[in-house]
Amino acid sequence: MDDVTEERGTEPLTQHIHRITRRVRTFDRRHPLVWDLHLTGFWVTAALIDYYGGGWLNVARDHDHPGWLVLTLSLGLSVPLLLRRAHPRAVLLLIAPFALVNAWTGIALQAFLLHLLVIFHIALRRPPRHLWWAAALMTAPMAVMAARHPQGSPDKDIVPVLMSIAVATAIGITVRTRRDHTEALEDRARRLEVERDQQAQLAAAAERARIAREMHDIIGHNLSVITGLADGGQYAAAKSPERAAQALHAIASTSRQALSELRRLLDVLRDEDNPRTPQPELTPQPTLTDLAQLLDGVRAAGLPVHTTTHGSPTLPPGRQLTVYRVIQEALTNTLKHTGPGTTAAIELSYEEKGAVTVTVTDTGSGGPDHPLPQPSGGRGLPGMRERTALYGGTLEAGPRPHPEQGWRVHLHLPEETPQ
């Protein structure tokens, strides 16, 4: 992804250079000793050529010195560079005695300038406070040479060294700043990618929970209605064939309605990235206007339901869906867990600013074949509580107080909070 983003706005030559640079850096991170050996070998070879070729005589201020001393100084100023990246301060301290002898004797080997590589790595890898003593350690030999073997004004020896130190330090700080900035951008990109994946996982989990609630409401309610109708049709078949036929018709209608709702819900799960896939036909979620149809189906399944309404509903669609689903789940549990002769009552109280109170009670007594629902079982009650919590409401579900029999579900949604 980074390569694509980088190459999108750059020229082909720049892209090629970036690719080569990345490969070199990757190889250097994996095999640092290879680059260190090559660079150190290059400078050691240059120092030996300067010694054996007599080039050092062109800049030396005192030529009367044995060859072994010149060779020792050449190696002492170049070989320690092998450790310049891992231990730049130790390398600078190791080179310092050779640099001091080089200045004291007046041999003035140009290998002394290899100090600048060490200064660069100190600026690149160590805190800035280390640069002060490093610069002083490199300037001291030049001050000794200017004092013992002067060639004109001392400024001609010291000022160029100070300027070279400043340039090496500036380059090291620039490279370090760019590297830190790049690392910060890469870290931020990684964190944003992780956050994006986490947000996608949270959204997927929330969507799965929502779909699970919808499927539970659809399947649980409709199957309970179908079961009630089938039981009623079985009892009526022997005495009233017409009532049995009505029950079968109601079963067919309820089944078709359930299949239609499930089909629309599952169509949402199709792959929307495929443009050839037809988009599902979207229909509104149930509202309070659909409550009458819900109650008709429950009554057709053999459960008498009485409703009492106080006030007029002025709820937004989300709150209407919550009220509808809670009533649906409560009546579904009544159908599943109570026996014949059970009745249900619904009391709705609409208040100002979107507040609403719903109480659903039944007279079921349970039994071996119809155990009363348990507050902690299944997805029905947790689903109702999750819907209620979205609007800061409260939900109570449990047996009615003694001596009354049956089950009671009480929902209260408070007033809407102004945004």
C-alpha positions in Angstrom: 0.0 0.0 0.0 2.8 2.4 0.8 4.5 1.7 -2.5 1.4 2.4 -4.4 0.8 5.7 -2.6 4.4 6.8 -3.0 4.5 5.9 -6.7 1.2 7.6 -7.5 2.6 11.1 -7.3 6.3 10.7 -8.4 8.2 10.5 -11.6 9.5 7.2 -13.0 13.1 8.1 -12.2 12.3 9.0 -8.6 10.3 5.8 -8.2 13.3 3.8 -9.4 15.7 5.6 -7.0 13.2 5.1 -4.1 13.0 1.4 -4.9 16.7 1.0 -5.0 17.1 3.0 -1.8 14.5 0.8 0.0 16.3 -2.4 -1.1 19.7 -1.1 0.0 18.3 0.0 3.4 16.5 -3.3 3.9 19.7 -5.3 3.1 21.7 -3.0 5.4 19.2 -3.7 8.3 19.5 -7.4 7.8 23.3 -7.5 7.2 24.9 -4.4 8.8 28.3 -5.9 8.9 28.6 -6.1 5.1 28.3 -2.4 4.6 30.5 -1.6 7.6 33.3 -3.9 6.2 33.0 -2.4 2.8 33.2 1.2 4.0 35.9 0.5 6.5 37.9 -1.4 3.9 37.6 1.5 1.5 39.0 4.0 3.9 41.8 1.6 5.2 42.8 1.1 1.6 42.9 4.8 1.0 45.0 5.4 4.1 47.5 2.6 3.0 47.7 4.1 -0.5 48.4 7.5 1.0 51.2 5.9 3.1 52.8 3.6 0.5 52.4 6.1 -2.3 54.0 8.9 -0.3 51.1 11.2 -0.7 51.2 12.1 3.0 54.5 13.9 2.4 52.7 16.5 0.4 50.8 17.8 3.4 53.1 16.7 6.3 54.7 19.5 8.3 57.5 17.3 9.6 58.8 14.6 7.3 61.5 13.2 9.6 59.5 10.3 11.1 59.9 6.5 10.8 57.6 4.6 8.4 56.2 2.3 11.1 54.8 5.3 12.9 53.1 6.7 9.8 51.6 3.2 9.1 50.4 2.8 12.7 48.7 6.2 12.6 47.1 5.4 9.2 45.6 2.2 10.6 44.7 3.7 14.0 42.7 6.5 12.3 40.9 4.2 9.9 40.3 0.7 11.3 38.2 1.7 14.3 35.5 3.0 11.8 34.2 -0.6 11.7 32.4 0.1 14.9 31.3 3.7 14.1 27.5 2.9 13.9 27.2 0.7 17.0 29.6 2.6 19.3 30.4 6.1 17.8 31.6 7.5 21.1 33.9 4.6 21.8 35.4 5.0 18.3 36.0 8.7 18.8 37.8 8.0 22.1 39.8 5.3 20.4 40.9 7.5 17.6 41.7 10.5 19.8 45.2 9.3 20.9 46.2 8.6 17.3 44.9 12.0 16.2 46.8 13.7 19.0 50.1 11.9 18.0 49.4 12.8 14.4 49.1 16.5 15.3 52.0 16.5 17.8 54.5 14.9 15.4 53.4 17.1 12.5 52.8 14.1 10.2 49.3 15.6 9.5 47.7 12.5 7.8 44.6 13.3 6.0 43.0 10.2 7.6 42.4 12.6 10.5 39.3 13.9 8.7 37.7 10.5 9.1 36.7 11.9 12.5 33.8 13.6 10.6 32.2 10.2 9.9 32.1 9.6 13.6 30.7 13.1 14.3 28.0 12.3 11.8 27.0 9.1 13.5 27.0 10.8 16.9 24.6 13.5 15.6 22.5 10.7 14.0 22.3 8.3 16.9 23.2 10.0 20.1 21.7 12.9 22.1 22.8 16.4 21.0 24.7 17.0 24.3 27.4 14.5 23.1 28.3 16.8 20.2 30.0 19.4 22.4 32.7 17.1 23.8 33.0 15.3 20.4 33.7 18.6 18.7 36.1 19.6 21.4 37.9 16.3 21.1 38.3 16.7 17.4 39.4 20.4 17.5 42.0 19.8 20.2 44.5 18.0 17.9 44.3 20.8 15.3 45.0 23.4 18.1 48.1 21.4 19.1 49.3 21.2 15.4 48.7 25.0 15.0 50.8 25.6 18.1 53.7 23.2 17.4 53.8 23.4 13.6 52.3 26.7 12.6 51.7 27.6 9.0 50.5 31.2 9.1 47.6 32.2 11.3 46.1 29.5 13.6 42.7 30.3 12.1 43.7 28.6 8.9 44.0 25.3 10.9 41.1 25.6 13.3 38.4 27.4 11.4 38.1 24.8 8.5 37.9 22.0 11.1 35.1 23.8 13.0 33.2 24.4 9.7 33.6 20.7 8.7 32.3 19.6 12.1 29.3 21.9 11.7 28.5 20.5 8.2 28.8 16.9 9.4 26.6 17.7 12.4 24.0 19.4 10.2 23.9 16.5 7.9 23.5 14.0 10.7 20.7 16.0 12.4 18.9 16.4 9.0 19.0 12.7 8.3 17.9 11.9 11.9 15.0 14.4 11.7 13.8 12.9 8.4 14.2 9.4 9.7 12.2 10.2 12.9 9.5 11.9 10.8 9.2 9.0 8.5 9.0 6.5 11.4 6.3 8.7 13.0 4.3 8.7 9.8 4.6 4.9 9.4 3.6 4.4 13.1 0.6 6.7 12.6 -0.4 4.8 9.5 -0.1 1.5 11.3 -2.2 2.7 14.2 -4.8 4.2 11.9 -4.9 0.8 10.0 -5.4 -1.0 13.3 -8.1 1.4 14.4 -9.8 1.0 11.1 -9.8 -2.8 11.4 -11.1 -2.5 15.0 -13.9 -0.2 13.9 -14.8 -2.6 11.1 -14.9 -5.5 13.6 -17.0 -3.5 16.0 -19.4 -2.5 13.3 -19.6 -6.1 12.0 -20.3 -7.4 15.5 -23.0 -4.7 16.1 -24.6 -5.6 12.7 -24.5 -9.3 13.5 -26.2 -8.6 16.9 -28.8 -6.5 15.1 -29.5 -9.2 12.5 -29.7 -11.8 15.2 -32.3 -9.7 17.1 -34.3 -9.2 14.0 -34.2 -12.9 13.0 -35.2 -13.9 16.5 -38.1 -11.5 16.5 -39.3 -12.7 13.1 -38.8 -16.4 13.5 -39.8 -16.6 17.1 -43.0 -14.7 16.8 -44.2 -16.2 13.6 -43.4 -19.7 14.6 -45.2 -19.2 17.9 -48.3 -17.9 16.0 -48.1 -20.9 13.6 -47.8 -23.3 16.5 -50.8 -21.8 18.2 -52.8 -21.9 15.0 -51.9 -25.5 14.4 -52.9 -26.5 17.9 -56.2 -24.7 17.5 -56.8 -26.2 14.1 -56.1 -29.7 15.5 -58.7 -29.2 18.3 -61.3 -27.7 15.8 -60.8 -30.3 13.1 -63.1 -32.9 14.7 -65.9 -30.5 15.6 -65.7 -27.5 13.2 -64.0 -28.2 9.8 -64.6 -24.5 8.9 -62.6 -23.3 11.9 -59.8 -25.8 11.0 -59.8 -24.4 7.4 -59.5 -20.9 8.8 -56.6 -21.9 11.0 -54.8 -23.5 8.0 -55.4 -20.3 6.0 -54.0 -18.2 8.8 -50.9 -20.6 9.0 -50.3 -20.1 5.3 -50.6 -16.3 5.5 -48.3 -16.2 8.6 -45.7 -18.5 6.9 -45.7 -16.4 3.8 -45.2 -13.2 5.8 -42.4 -14.8 7.8 -40.6 -16.0 4.6 -41.0 -12.5 3.0 -39.5 -10.8 6.0 -36.6 -13.3 6.2 -35.9 -13.0 2.5 -35.7 -9.2 2.8 -33.4 -9.5 5.9 -31.1 -12.0 4.2 -30.9 -10.0 1.0 -29.1 -7.3 3.1 -26.3 -9.8 3.6 -25.5 -10.0 -0.1 -22.2 -8.8 -1.4 -22.7 -5.2 -2.2 -19.3 -4.9 -4.0 -20.6 -6.9 -6.9 -22.4 -4.5 -9.2 -24.3 -7.3 -10.9 -26.0 -8.3 -7.7 -29.4 -6.7 -7.6 -30.0 -4.5 -4.6 -32.5 -5.9 -2.1 -35.9 -4.3 -2.0 -35.9 -2.3 1.2 -39.1 -1.9 3.3 -39.6 0.2 6.4 -39.2 -1.4 9.8 -42.4 -2.1 11.7 -43.9 0.9 13.5 -46.9 1.4 15.8 -49.2 1.5 12.8 -48.4 -2.2 12.3 -49.3 -3.1 15.8 -52.9 -3.9 14.9 -51.8 -6.5 12.3 -49.5 -8.0 15.0 -52.4 -8.3 17.5 -54.7 -9.7 14.8 -52.2 -12.5 14.2 -51.8 -13.2 17.9 -55.6 -13.3 18.4 -55.9 -15.7 15.4 -53.4 -18.0 17.1 -55.8 -18.3 20.1 -54.5 -15.7 22.5 -57.1 -13.0 23.4 -55.4 -9.6 23.7 -56.9 -6.5 25.2 -55.3 -3.1 24.6 -55.6 0.2 26.5 -54.0 3.4 25.1 -53.4 6.7 26.9 -52.4 9.7 24.9 -51.4 9.9 21.3 -48.2 8.4 19.9 -45.7 11.0 18.7 -42.6 8.8 18.6 -39.7 8.8 16.1 -39.3 5.6 14.1 -36.5 4.1 16.3 -38.6 4.3 19.5 -41.6 3.0 17.6 -39.6 -0.1 16.5 -38.4 -0.6 20.1 -42.0 -0.5 21.5 -43.2 -2.8 18.7 -40.5 -5.4 19.2 -41.0 -5.5 23.0 -44.7 -6.1 22.6 -44.0 -8.7 19.9 -41.5 -10.5 22.1 -43.8 -10.4 25.2 -46.7 -11.8 23.3 -44.5 -14.4 21.7 -43.3 -15.6 25.1 -46.9 -15.8 26.2 -47.8 -18.0 23.2 -44.9 -20.3 23.8 -45.0 -20.7 27.6 -48.7 -20.6 28.6 -51.5 -23.0 28.2 -55.1 -22.7 27.0 -57.4 -20.1 28.5 -54.6 -17.5 28.9 -55.4 -13.9 28.1 -53.0 -10.9 27.6 -53.4 -7.2 28.2 -51.4 -4.3 26.8 -51.4 -0.8 28.3 -49.6 2.0 26.4 -49.1 5.4 27.9 -47.7 8.1 25.6 -46.3 11.2 27.3 -44.7 14.4 26.0 -41.3 14.7 24.3 -41.2 11.0 23.3 -41.6 9.4 26.7 -43.6 6.2 26.6 -44.6 3.4 29.1 -45.7 -0.1 28.0 -47.0 -2.8 30.3 -47.8 -6.3 28.9 -49.3 -8.8 31.3 -50.8 -12.3 30.8 -52.7 -14.7 33.0 -50.8 -17.8 32.1 -49.9 -20.2 34.9 -47.3 -22.3 33.1 -47.2 -26.0 33.5 -45.2 -29.1 32.5 -45.8 -28.4 28.8 -45.6 -24.6 29.1 -42.9 -23.6 31.5 -42.8 -19.9 32.3 -40.0 -18.0 30.6 -36.8 -17.3 32.6 -35.3 -13.8 32.5 -31.8 -15.1 31.7 -32.6 -17.6 29.0 -32.6 -17.2 25.2 -32.1 -14.0 23.1 -35.5 -12.5 23.6 -35.2 -10.7 26.9 -31.5 -9.7 26.3 -32.6 -8.4 22.9 -35.4 -6.3 24.5 -33.0 -4.9 27.1 -30.4 -4.0 24.4 -33.1 -2.1 22.4 -34.3 -0.4 25.6 -30.7 0.7 26.5 -30.3 2.5 23.2 -32.7 5.1 24.4 -31.7 5.1 28.1 -34.9 3.3 29.1 -35.7 0.5 31.6 -37.2 -2.9 31.1 -38.6 -5.1 33.8 -39.7 -8.7 33.1 -40.8 -11.3 35.6 -43.7 -13.0 37.3 -46.6 -10.9 38.5 -46.8 -10.3 42.3 -48.7 -12.8 44.4 -51.6 -13.7 44.4 -51.8 -12.8 40.7 -50.7 -15.4 38.1 -48.8 -14.9 34.9 -46.0 -12.8 33.5 -45.4 -9.0 33.4 -43.2 -7.0 31.0 -42.8 -3.3 31.8 -41.0 -0.9 29.4 -40.3 2.8 30.1 -38.5 5.1 27.6 -37.7 8.5 29.1 -38.1 11.8 27.3 -35.8 12.5 24.3 -32.7 14.4 25.1 -32.3 17.5 23.0 -29.2 17.3 20.7 
